[in-house]
Every structure is written in C-alpha cells, then in structure tokens.
C-alpha cells in the first residue's frame, strides 16, 4: 500500500512526488549552472575559527572547480580575514602548495606573506608593505595593491566566505533561522578528535543525497550500526522529524531503545560517545533545534546548510561534512568529528573506538557512490524514485533546480 500523500513529509514540505532524472548527476550544462549560480554566489563554509587559533596562523583552501584559492589569516589584532591567494603584481600564489599535494587544505604560520616570484611582501591585514625596486614602476599606488579581500562572516565559530564581490544575501539570511534553532549548542567546547578527507568519483549531490536520509541505514549499515538506530519499535528507521529553514533543512534521527552491543561496544560506550552509542544528559540546556521533538529515543539531528555543508549534532559530540564539487562526476569531501578531548586512557580508548566505527560507517556509505554514478552515466536507468523518508534528497534537487533556472 502506498503512503497517502496528505500524510507525507513530502506534502508537508510542498514538494513534488514524481521520479527524477539521473541527469541531475551527469549533465555538464547543469553542473556549470550550479557552479555559477550557486557556488559563486552563496556563502560557503571553510572550517572553524579554531582552525587558525594563533596570531599569524593561516589556512589555504583550494577550490579547483571555481579556479579559486582562498587564504584565511588570523591577524595580530585577533581578526580573521579572507583573501584571494594571489599576488596583485603578476598573479602568483602567495602561499604555494605544500608537500602533501593530495590535500585541498594547507596550514601554517607567518608574520608576513612573501610572494616567491618577485618578493612583494604583505601584512596579515593584506596590505602591501614592501615592493622590491619599487621606483621602477609607473604610477602605482600601494593603497590599491593589497591582497584582494573576500567577503567573510561567522556563525557559532564556523567560517563562511562568499566569492561574489557584492553578495546578494547576508549569511544570516542564508541560514534562514538556524541561528535561533541552534543557539546554545556548545560547539566551542568541543575539539576535533578525528577526521577524513579525500576524493570520490561521483557528483557532489549524489554524496549529499546519501547523507540526508536514514532509509539506507537499515540495509547498508546493518553490520556496523545494527539496531542502534530505530530499534525494534522503529525497524525502518523512520525519522522523528523533517523541517526546512529557508534553503536548509533538518532530519531528526531515532535511537534504538536497547541496542545490541558486544563487550567491546559496551566498554567503549561506558567512556565516551560514538556514532553507534548515544550519550544523554551532557548538554544541560538543550537548544530547541536539538532533539526538537524531545523524544526519549533520540540519536542525533542532521542539518544540511545549503549548498554543501552538513552538521550532525549529538549529545556530547558533533560531526561536520563538506561536499565540494571537482567536476560533474567527481567530488572532494572533508569530514571532522568534534568532542571532548580524552583525559584518561579509558577515554582515549573510547575515542579510538569511535574513530574506527565512524570510519567503517563512512566506508559503507562511500561504497555505493561510484557505482551509482557509473550507472547514471550509462543511461541504462532513465529515472529514479524518492520515497517519503528520502524527502530531503528531493528537496535538494528541487532547490537546486529552482535557483539555476532563475
């Protein structure tokens, strides 16, 4: 028996119910419209303020599909600024690639930034402070020759930049009410405890789709998560809630009441949370947007912050996921888990357990993506179908379509 439309989350979020073409993952023209109308115009997350904690710290984010390299710096005045990583003299990158050429992110610490081409020197505020043989130039004005700034703003310690010279909306407008939903969540008290980054041979939206629904967890994660989600009362892991906030959205995940655990699982759960064991009571004043239904059997909330940022909020830890397009059929992703730094050997064991468990779950997720992309590109499948628990996949595609066709 099919779900009644009037009862569906899809209807509540005012979305269609028809099939979707796999061309959303393969069409080059659509990919270029996404690049130009979304990624070049919307606020994009580039990590956290704590990534560059000390004066002189910098971090470089290369974004190849936008042909942009972003330099984030923390000045001696404590302010974080964003610049194009390009010398205004002849365009050489101020911060060159480091030894690890597989990473899109590089870090370091400098008092001044020196262009290795002709030796121009820039302060941590982006001002040019020295031009070798300056008298040989014609009619130059130092005041106009600093590093090119990029619009930057912050939310709960997260750094966002907008590559548009005159952004069409503020970060607050783009967040669409998330500030109020998550005010009070203790982001700043947690530190990164492990993470992952790498490229995957699939369209960026295909990866996002895999992370905004729980339908797949019943089958794909049966070996790792088992009945820690949903449990006997909710074996198909139907979400507790779906909500929209502007172009962003949230799903609230149910926990299993009495999950099956082996001895190692029980020992790890005793000393720290993981993606498989959910602590409760660590956050005394729960923000209204965390466990919004106040369900006793709650696991986590996943927030998708349009266009390519994702946060999973637990009681005692949170995870971030950045989905960066590389080409129409390739993407780069960066994942970080944040929690309390371990203080004892037992807590360190729990963190290591959590790292391995998360790694195994991520590998299960990634195992499907390249196959799905290959089939989409083959043209064999002409359309695919989203059920009601995949409502946020549908919402992403309808949102992207609406923006690129304006």
C-alpha positions, 0 to 999 in steps of 0.5 A: 500500500502506498503512503497517502500523500496528505500524510507525507513529509513530502506534502508537508514540505510542498514538494513534488512526488514524481521520479527524477532524472539521473541527469541531475548527476551527469549533465555538464550544462547543469553542473556549470549552472550550479557552479555559477549560480550557486557556488559563486554566489552563496556563502560557503563554509571553510572550517572553524575559527579554531582552525587558525587559533594563533596570531599569524596562523593561516589556512589555504583552501583550494577550490579547483572547480571555481579556479579559486584559492582562498587564504584565511589569516588570523591577524595580530589584532585577533581578526580573521580575514579572507583573501584571494591567494594571489599576488596583485603584481603578476598573479602568483600564489602567495602561499604555494602548495605544500608537500602533501599535494593530495590535500585541498587544505594547507596550514601554517604560520607567518608574520608576513606573506612573501610572494616567491616570484618577485618578493612583494611582501604583505601584512596579515591585514593584506596590505602591501608593505614592501615592493622590491625596486619599487621606483621602477614602476609607473604610477602605482599606488600601494593603497590599491595593491593589497591582497584582494579581500573576500567577503567573510562572516561567522556563525557559532565559530564556523567560517563562511566566505562568499566569492561574489564581490557584492553578495546578494544575501547576508549569511544570516539570511542564508541560514534562514533561522538556524541561528535561533534553532541552534543557539546554545549548542556548545560547539566551542567546547568541543575539539576535533578528535578525528577526521577524513578527507579525500576524493570520490568519483561521483557528483557532489549531490549524489554524496549529499543525497546519501547523507540526508536520509536514514532509509539506507541505514537499515540495509547498508549499515546493518553490520556496523550500526545494527539496531542502534538506530530505530530499534525494534519499535522503529525497524525502518528507521523512520525519522522523528522529524523533517523541517526546512529553514529557508534553503536548509533543512533538518532530519531528526534521527531515532535511537534504538531503545536497547541496542545490541552491543558486544563487550567491546561496544559496551566498554567503549560506550561506558567512556565516551560517545560514538556514532553507534552509542548515544550519550544523554544528559551532557548538554544541560540546556538543550537548544530547541533545534536539538532533539526538537521533538524531545523524544526519549529515543533520540540519536542525533539531528542532521542539518544540511546548510545549503549548498554543501555543508552538513552538521550532525549534532549529538549529545556530547559530540558533533560531526561536520561534512563538506561536499565540494564539487571537482567536476560533474562526476567527481567530488572532494569531501572533508569530514571532522568529528568534534568532542571532548578531548580524552583525559584518561586512557579509558577515554582515549580508548573510547575515542579510538573506538569511535574513530574506527566505527565512524570510519567503517560507517563512512566506508559503507556509505562511500561504497555505493557512490561510484557505482551509482554514478557509473550507472547514471552515466550509462543511461541504462536507468532513465529515472529514479524514485524518492520515497517519503523518508528520502524527502530531503534528497528531493528537496535538494534537487528541487532547490537546486533546480529552482535557483539555476533556472532563475 
